Amino acid sequence: MNILLAYATYSGGALHVAEIIQATLESMGHTVTLKNVHDIDASIFPDYQSVILGTNTWLENKEEGNMNGAYYKLKEQLSGTPFAGKKIALYGLGDSHQYNTSFCQSVDHLTRLVEEFGGTVASELRIDRFYFEKMNNTVRVKDWATSLSSIIG
Ligand SMILES: Cc1cc2nc3c(=O)[nH]c(=O)nc-3n(C[C@H](O)[C@H](O)[C@H](O)COP(=O)(O)O)c2cc1C
């Protein structure tokens, strides 16, 4: 199964997580196309039945707990139901210590984006303080990616 894995990041964590997901799924026999959300447009989605979208959580459009701005640029190009019938998984990075009330709310924004354009989210992962708890988080990400093999693979 060829899976599109698109990430958006400001300080690199969401890319790091994407690389763990990619390596895990590829070790299970899947093909994973890794893309920065800045480098994709709406025309990419028909090529993939399975899509993983990742984002950091940030202060964006004056709103705390938002998804990365690259998704708003992508959203401007979307129309119709590009996510309909696809297997979709989401992950977000956040920090529950510093942003307790908006922890990983980027995943809620991404969920709304997917649903607005016809999709349903099959699985999600919210990652807390990726770099501070790197070993534990790496295990969590690997476990989640392994579970994705049967959910969206
Ligand atoms: C300006 C700023 C705003 C942030 N806002 C939130 C937030 O609202 N909720 C949250 O859970 N984390 C928030 N974070 C924490 C980041 O999401 C977290 O550090 C994440 O790992 C960054 O991912 P990245 O390395 O892919 O950019 C914020 C960090 C910064 C610097």
The ligand as a Gaussian input file, in Angstrom:
#p B3LYP/6-31G(d) Opt

LIG

0 1
 C        4.597000      30.076000      20.014000
 C        4.250000      28.657000      20.421000
 C        2.924000      28.324000      20.619000
 C        2.584000      27.018000      21.003000
 N        1.264000      26.720000      21.238000
 C        0.928000      25.473000      21.649000
 C       -0.426000      25.160000      21.955000
 O       -1.332000      25.988000      21.878000
 N       -0.725000      23.885000      22.359000
 C        0.240000      22.917000      22.484000
 O       -0.098000      21.795000      22.858000
 N        1.547000      23.203000      22.212000
 C        1.905000      24.439000      21.796000
 N        3.219000      24.728000      21.514000
 C        4.237000      23.655000      21.677000
 C        4.619000      23.027000      20.334000
 O        3.491000      22.538000      19.642000
 C        5.584000      21.864000      20.574000
 O        6.808000      22.407000      21.028000
 C        5.811000      21.019000      19.341000
 O        6.622000      19.925000      19.697000
 C        6.461000      21.772000      18.203000
 O        6.459000      20.929000      17.070000
 P        7.455000      21.195000      15.859000
 O        8.855000      20.925000      16.388000
 O        7.070000      20.203000      14.807000
 O        7.296000      22.607000      15.381000
 C        3.586000      26.032000      21.164000
 C        4.935000      26.394000      20.979000
 C        5.259000      27.684000      20.619000
 C        6.725000      28.047000      20.464000

